[in-house]
Amino acid sequence: MAHYHLNIRYRGRFYRDEEGEGIPGEIEMKVRAVQTAQDLIGTPSYTIPDWLDCTLEVTNEAGETVLILPFTEAVEEV
């Protein structure tokens, strides 16, 4: 099972997912990224007042970026 980190970038600030999670494959990782963005959009935050101005940047175990998902695209998936 591959290990991915679902990090958030907001206006030049980078919030690293320190723990990450095991996800079986690439398709499941993309689905998980969309679900995570959708869940966060509905979560109030003082640190991030506008979730739609964020991207979810997924990195693999080697630290390579494997997916960049603008939160606006996650809204379109609903």
C-alpha positions as a Markdown table, in Angstrom:
| # | Residue | x | y | z |
|---|---|---|---|---|
| 1 | Met | 0.0 | 0.0 | 0.0 |
| 2 | Ala | 1.4 | 3.4 | -1.0 |
| 3 | His | 1.7 | 6.2 | 1.6 |
| 4 | Tyr | 0.6 | 9.7 | 0.6 |
| 5 | His | 0.5 | 13.1 | 2.3 |
| 6 | Leu | -2.4 | 15.3 | 1.5 |
| 7 | Asn | -0.9 | 18.8 | 2.0 |
| 8 | Ile | -2.7 | 22.2 | 1.7 |
| 9 | Arg | -1.4 | 25.3 | 0.0 |
| 10 | Tyr | -3.1 | 28.6 | 0.8 |
| 11 | Arg | -1.8 | 31.9 | -0.6 |
| 12 | Gly | 1.8 | 30.9 | -0.5 |
| 13 | Arg | 1.6 | 29.1 | 2.8 |
| 14 | Phe | 2.2 | 25.3 | 2.8 |
| 15 | Tyr | 0.5 | 23.1 | 5.5 |
| 16 | Arg | 2.1 | 19.7 | 5.4 |
| 17 | Asp | 0.2 | 16.6 | 6.3 |
| 18 | Glu | 2.9 | 15.2 | 8.7 |
| 19 | Glu | 1.3 | 11.7 | 9.2 |
| 20 | Gly | -0.1 | 10.9 | 5.7 |
| 21 | Glu | -2.0 | 7.8 | 5.1 |
| 22 | Gly | -1.9 | 4.5 | 3.3 |
| 23 | Ile | -3.9 | 4.4 | 0.2 |
| 24 | Pro | -4.1 | 1.3 | -2.0 |
| 25 | Gly | -3.7 | 2.9 | -5.5 |
| 26 | Glu | -3.7 | 6.0 | -7.6 |
| 27 | Ile | -7.4 | 6.0 | -8.3 |
| 28 | Glu | -8.2 | 5.7 | -4.6 |
| 29 | Met | -5.7 | 8.5 | -3.9 |
| 30 | Lys | -7.5 | 10.8 | -6.3 |
| 31 | Val | -10.9 | 10.0 | -4.8 |
| 32 | Arg | -9.5 | 10.5 | -1.3 |
| 33 | Ala | -8.1 | 13.9 | -2.4 |
| 34 | Val | -11.5 | 15.1 | -3.7 |
| 35 | Gln | -13.3 | 13.8 | -0.6 |
| 36 | Thr | -10.8 | 15.6 | 1.7 |
| 37 | Ala | -11.1 | 18.9 | -0.2 |
| 38 | Gln | -14.9 | 18.6 | -0.1 |
| 39 | Asp | -14.9 | 17.9 | 3.6 |
| 40 | Leu | -12.5 | 20.8 | 4.4 |
| 41 | Ile | -14.6 | 23.3 | 2.3 |
| 42 | Gly | -17.4 | 22.9 | 4.9 |
| 43 | Thr | -15.1 | 23.3 | 7.9 |
| 44 | Pro | -14.7 | 26.8 | 9.4 |
| 45 | Ser | -11.1 | 27.9 | 9.9 |
| 46 | Tyr | -9.5 | 31.1 | 11.1 |
| 47 | Thr | -6.2 | 30.1 | 9.5 |
| 48 | Ile | -7.9 | 29.5 | 6.1 |
| 49 | Pro | -10.9 | 31.8 | 5.7 |
| 50 | Asp | -11.4 | 30.9 | 2.0 |
| 51 | Trp | -11.0 | 27.2 | 1.2 |
| 52 | Leu | -11.7 | 27.8 | -2.5 |
| 53 | Asp | -8.4 | 29.7 | -2.7 |
| 54 | Cys | -6.5 | 26.5 | -1.7 |
| 55 | Thr | -5.0 | 23.6 | -3.5 |
| 56 | Leu | -4.5 | 20.1 | -2.2 |
| 57 | Glu | -1.0 | 18.9 | -3.0 |
| 58 | Val | -0.6 | 15.2 | -2.7 |
| 59 | Thr | 3.0 | 13.9 | -2.3 |
| 60 | Asn | 4.2 | 10.3 | -2.2 |
| 61 | Glu | 6.6 | 8.6 | 0.2 |
| 62 | Ala | 9.6 | 10.1 | -1.7 |
| 63 | Gly | 8.2 | 13.6 | -1.3 |
| 64 | Glu | 7.3 | 13.9 | -5.0 |
| 65 | Thr | 4.1 | 15.8 | -5.9 |
| 66 | Val | 1.8 | 13.4 | -7.6 |
| 67 | Leu | -1.4 | 15.5 | -7.7 |
| 68 | Ile | -2.4 | 19.1 | -7.4 |
| 69 | Leu | -6.1 | 19.6 | -6.9 |
| 70 | Pro | -7.6 | 23.1 | -6.7 |
| 71 | Phe | -10.4 | 23.1 | -4.2 |
| 72 | Thr | -12.6 | 24.7 | -6.9 |
| 73 | Glu | -12.3 | 21.4 | -8.9 |
| 74 | Ala | -13.5 | 19.4 | -5.9 |
| 75 | Val | -16.7 | 21.6 | -5.7 |
| 76 | Glu | -17.3 | 20.8 | -9.4 |
| 77 | Glu | -17.1 | 17.0 | -8.5 |
| 78 | Val | -20.2 | 17.3 | -6.3 |
